[in-house]
């Protein structure tokens, strides 16, 4: 069994997501130079986030395919991959806080500038990506721990 059941057609979706993210980022750069730097930056960051997440998913799938071709890898490597996925989700959630914080800081610096609701778009995007990544990582971890045990793959410190 190769572990690739149910993945038919998902590679194309990931490539479309990467291309879409790059296109959104380019559109953000155009908007930044042509119309509004803030909106352009927000759109560009959202596109970069989309492309980066899709690229990460593609790399994880490629690594998983290589692991299944040569065996699943060690339990430590599998747990490290799960932790990496979880940490990526947490980073996106932490990044979502930056957009409203930046808007508040800009408002404090320049009281004449109104608060913009444009911050909502990248914040919602980052929260969505982070939450999705955390849910996927949690489900994978549950599957891993039910198959191999709760302490499987955890590194133990060496006592001298």
C-alpha positions as YAML, in Angstrom:
chain: A
units: angstrom
residues:
- id: 1
  name: UNK
  ca: [0.00, 0.00, 0.00]
- id: 2
  name: UNK
  ca: [1.57, 3.28, -1.07]
- id: 3
  name: UNK
  ca: [-0.35, 5.65, 1.19]
- id: 4
  name: UNK
  ca: [-1.53, 7.73, -1.73]
- id: 5
  name: UNK
  ca: [-5.19, 6.75, -1.70]
- id: 6
  name: UNK
  ca: [-7.57, 9.65, -2.18]
- id: 7
  name: UNK
  ca: [-4.93, 12.08, -3.45]
- id: 8
  name: UNK
  ca: [-5.83, 11.87, -7.13]
- id: 9
  name: UNK
  ca: [-6.33, 15.37, -8.49]
- id: 10
  name: UNK
  ca: [-5.17, 17.15, -5.33]
- id: 11
  name: UNK
  ca: [-1.76, 17.96, -6.84]
- id: 12
  name: UNK
  ca: [-3.49, 20.02, -9.52]
- id: 13
  name: UNK
  ca: [-5.46, 21.89, -6.85]
- id: 14
  name: UNK
  ca: [-2.27, 22.69, -4.98]
- id: 15
  name: UNK
  ca: [-0.59, 23.96, -8.15]
- id: 16
  name: UNK
  ca: [-3.63, 26.11, -8.92]
- id: 17
  name: UNK
  ca: [-3.46, 27.50, -5.38]
- id: 18
  name: UNK
  ca: [0.25, 28.32, -5.79]
- id: 19
  name: UNK
  ca: [-0.33, 30.03, -9.13]
- id: 20
  name: UNK
  ca: [-3.32, 31.91, -7.71]
- id: 21
  name: UNK
  ca: [-1.29, 33.07, -4.72]
- id: 22
  name: UNK
  ca: [1.50, 34.35, -6.95]
- id: 23
  name: UNK
  ca: [-1.06, 36.13, -9.16]
- id: 24
  name: UNK
  ca: [-2.67, 37.76, -6.12]
- id: 25
  name: UNK
  ca: [0.75, 38.85, -4.84]
- id: 26
  name: UNK
  ca: [1.60, 40.39, -8.23]
- id: 27
  name: UNK
  ca: [-1.77, 42.16, -8.27]
- id: 28
  name: UNK
  ca: [-0.96, 43.50, -4.80]
- id: 29
  name: UNK
  ca: [2.34, 44.93, -6.03]
- id: 30
  name: UNK
  ca: [0.56, 46.61, -8.95]
- id: 31
  name: UNK
  ca: [-2.07, 48.08, -6.60]
- id: 32
  name: UNK
  ca: [0.67, 49.24, -4.22]
- id: 33
  name: UNK
  ca: [2.46, 51.21, -6.91]
- id: 34
  name: UNK
  ca: [-0.60, 52.38, -8.86]
- id: 35
  name: UNK
  ca: [-3.20, 53.24, -6.24]
- id: 36
  name: UNK
  ca: [-2.72, 52.62, -2.52]
- id: 37
  name: UNK
  ca: [0.39, 51.32, -0.82]
- id: 38
  name: UNK
  ca: [-1.47, 49.94, 2.20]
- id: 39
  name: UNK
  ca: [-4.07, 48.02, 0.20]
- id: 40
  name: UNK
  ca: [-1.40, 46.77, -2.19]
- id: 41
  name: UNK
  ca: [0.74, 45.54, 0.67]
- id: 42
  name: UNK
  ca: [-2.19, 43.76, 2.27]
- id: 43
  name: UNK
  ca: [-3.19, 42.09, -1.01]
- id: 44
  name: UNK
  ca: [0.43, 41.15, -1.73]
- id: 45
  name: UNK
  ca: [0.88, 39.61, 1.72]
- id: 46
  name: UNK
  ca: [-2.34, 37.64, 1.35]
- id: 47
  name: UNK
  ca: [-1.17, 36.30, -2.01]
- id: 48
  name: UNK
  ca: [2.22, 35.40, -0.58]
- id: 49
  name: UNK
  ca: [0.52, 33.60, 2.31]
- id: 50
  name: UNK
  ca: [-1.67, 31.61, -0.06]
- id: 51
  name: UNK
  ca: [1.24, 30.66, -2.31]
- id: 52
  name: UNK
  ca: [3.46, 29.83, 0.67]
- id: 53
  name: UNK
  ca: [0.87, 27.62, 2.31]
- id: 54
  name: UNK
  ca: [0.12, 25.78, -0.92]
- id: 55
  name: UNK
  ca: [3.84, 25.35, -1.54]
- id: 56
  name: UNK
  ca: [4.28, 23.98, 1.96]
- id: 57
  name: UNK
  ca: [1.47, 21.49, 1.39]
- id: 58
  name: UNK
  ca: [3.11, 20.39, -1.86]
- id: 59
  name: UNK
  ca: [6.50, 19.91, -0.18]
- id: 60
  name: UNK
  ca: [4.91, 17.96, 2.69]
- id: 61
  name: UNK
  ca: [3.11, 15.70, 0.23]
- id: 62
  name: UNK
  ca: [6.29, 15.14, -1.76]
- id: 63
  name: UNK
  ca: [8.22, 14.29, 1.42]
- id: 64
  name: UNK
  ca: [5.43, 11.96, 2.53]
- id: 65
  name: UNK
  ca: [5.49, 10.24, -0.87]
- id: 66
  name: UNK
  ca: [9.26, 9.77, -0.60]
- id: 67
  name: UNK
  ca: [8.85, 8.36, 2.90]
- id: 68
  name: UNK
  ca: [6.22, 5.87, 1.78]
- id: 69
  name: UNK
  ca: [8.38, 4.79, -1.18]
- id: 70
  name: UNK
  ca: [11.28, 3.97, 1.16]
- id: 71
  name: UNK
  ca: [9.24, 3.17, 4.24]
- id: 72
  name: UNK
  ca: [7.51, 5.63, 6.52]
- id: 73
  name: UNK
  ca: [10.69, 6.97, 8.10]
- id: 74
  name: UNK
  ca: [11.43, 6.73, 11.77]
- id: 75
  name: UNK
  ca: [8.81, 7.55, 14.37]
- id: 76
  name: UNK
  ca: [10.91, 10.52, 15.43]
- id: 77
  name: UNK
  ca: [10.89, 11.91, 11.87]
- id: 78
  name: UNK
  ca: [7.14, 11.39, 11.60]
- id: 79
  name: UNK
  ca: [6.53, 13.21, 14.89]
- id: 80
  name: UNK
  ca: [8.84, 16.03, 13.83]
- id: 81
  name: UNK
  ca: [6.82, 16.44, 10.62]
- id: 82
  name: UNK
  ca: [3.62, 16.63, 12.67]
- id: 83
  name: UNK
  ca: [5.15, 19.22, 15.00]
- id: 84
  name: UNK
  ca: [6.32, 21.24, 12.00]
- id: 85
  name: UNK
  ca: [2.78, 21.31, 10.59]
- id: 86
  name: UNK
  ca: [1.40, 22.41, 13.95]
- id: 87
  name: UNK
  ca: [4.02, 25.13, 14.31]
- id: 88
  name: UNK
  ca: [3.21, 26.45, 10.84]
- id: 89
  name: UNK
  ca: [-0.42, 26.85, 11.85]
- id: 90
  name: UNK
  ca: [0.59, 28.66, 15.03]
- id: 91
  name: UNK
  ca: [2.83, 31.01, 13.05]
- id: 92
  name: UNK
  ca: [-0.04, 31.93, 10.73]
- id: 93
  name: UNK
  ca: [-2.26, 32.62, 13.73]
- id: 94
  name: UNK
  ca: [0.45, 34.80, 15.27]
- id: 95
  name: UNK
  ca: [0.87, 36.58, 11.95]
- id: 96
  name: UNK
  ca: [-2.85, 37.35, 11.89]
- id: 97
  name: UNK
  ca: [-2.38, 39.51, 14.99]
- id: 98
  name: UNK
  ca: [0.18, 41.70, 13.20]
- id: 99
  name: UNK
  ca: [-2.29, 43.26, 10.74]
- id: 100
  name: UNK
  ca: [-4.70, 44.79, 13.29]
- id: 101
  name: UNK
  ca: [-1.75, 45.74, 15.52]
- id: 102
  name: UNK
  ca: [-0.06, 47.58, 12.63]
- id: 103
  name: UNK
  ca: [-3.29, 49.40, 11.84]
- id: 104
  name: UNK
  ca: [-3.67, 50.54, 15.46]
- id: 105
  name: UNK
  ca: [-0.03, 51.69, 15.56]
- id: 106
  name: UNK
  ca: [-0.48, 53.67, 12.33]
- id: 107
  name: UNK
  ca: [-3.63, 55.24, 13.79]
- id: 108
  name: UNK
  ca: [-1.79, 56.21, 16.99]
- id: 109
  name: UNK
  ca: [1.07, 57.73, 15.00]
- id: 110
  name: UNK
  ca: [-1.24, 59.72, 12.73]
- id: 111
  name: UNK
  ca: [-4.53, 60.65, 14.39]
- id: 112
  name: UNK
  ca: [-5.77, 62.19, 11.12]
- id: 113
  name: UNK
  ca: [-5.69, 58.81, 9.43]
- id: 114
  name: UNK
  ca: [-8.91, 56.83, 9.84]
- id: 115
  name: UNK
  ca: [-8.87, 53.19, 10.87]
- id: 116
  name: UNK
  ca: [-9.21, 51.05, 7.77]
- id: 117
  name: UNK
  ca: [-11.32, 47.95, 7.56]
- id: 118
  name: UNK
  ca: [-8.98, 46.56, 4.91]
- id: 119
  name: UNK
  ca: [-7.11, 44.87, 7.77]
- id: 120
  name: UNK
  ca: [-9.94, 42.37, 8.02]
- id: 121
  name: UNK
  ca: [-9.05, 40.61, 4.73]
- id: 122
  name: UNK
  ca: [-5.49, 39.45, 5.52]
- id: 123
  name: UNK
  ca: [-6.41, 38.80, 9.15]
- id: 124
  name: UNK
  ca: [-9.26, 36.49, 8.17]
- id: 125
  name: UNK
  ca: [-7.05, 34.83, 5.55]
- id: 126
  name: UNK
  ca: [-4.23, 34.16, 8.02]
- id: 127
  name: UNK
  ca: [-6.66, 32.93, 10.69]
- id: 128
  name: UNK
  ca: [-8.28, 30.60, 8.16]
- id: 129
  name: UNK
  ca: [-4.96, 29.20, 6.96]
- id: 130
  name: UNK
  ca: [-3.62, 28.83, 10.52]
- id: 131
  name: UNK
  ca: [-6.76, 27.16, 11.81]
- id: 132
  name: UNK
  ca: [-6.88, 24.77, 8.86]
- id: 133
  name: UNK
  ca: [-3.24, 23.85, 9.36]
- id: 134
  name: UNK
  ca: [-3.79, 23.27, 13.10]
- id: 135
  name: UNK
  ca: [-6.85, 21.08, 12.50]
- id: 136
  name: UNK
  ca: [-5.02, 18.99, 9.88]
- id: 137
  name: UNK
  ca: [-1.99, 18.61, 12.16]
- id: 138
  name: UNK
  ca: [-4.20, 17.64, 15.12]
- id: 139
  name: UNK
  ca: [-6.03, 15.01, 13.08]
- id: 140
  name: UNK
  ca: [-2.73, 13.59, 11.81]
- id: 141
  name: UNK
  ca: [-1.34, 13.52, 15.34]
- id: 142
  name: UNK
  ca: [-4.40, 11.65, 16.64]
- id: 143
  name: UNK
  ca: [-4.08, 9.12, 13.85]
- id: 144
  name: UNK
  ca: [-0.35, 8.75, 14.51]
- id: 145
  name: UNK
  ca: [-0.80, 8.31, 18.27]
- id: 146
  name: UNK
  ca: [-3.66, 5.84, 17.86]
- id: 147
  name: UNK
  ca: [-1.52, 3.76, 15.51]
- id: 148
  name: UNK
  ca: [1.82, 3.89, 17.34]
- id: 149
  name: UNK
  ca: [1.01, 4.98, 20.89]
- id: 150
  name: UNK
  ca: [1.00, 8.26, 22.77]
- id: 151
  name: UNK
  ca: [4.77, 8.44, 23.39]
- id: 152
  name: UNK
  ca: [5.88, 7.12, 19.99]
- id: 153
  name: UNK
  ca: [8.62, 9.17, 18.40]
- id: 154
  name: UNK
  ca: [9.23, 11.43, 21.39]
- id: 155
  name: UNK
  ca: [12.88, 11.98, 22.04]
- id: 156
  name: UNK
  ca: [14.10, 11.26, 25.53]
- id: 157
  name: UNK
  ca: [16.83, 13.31, 27.11]
- id: 158
  name: UNK
  ca: [20.00, 11.41, 27.90]
- id: 159
  name: UNK
  ca: [20.90, 11.48, 31.55]
- id: 160
  name: UNK
  ca: [24.55, 11.17, 32.50]
...
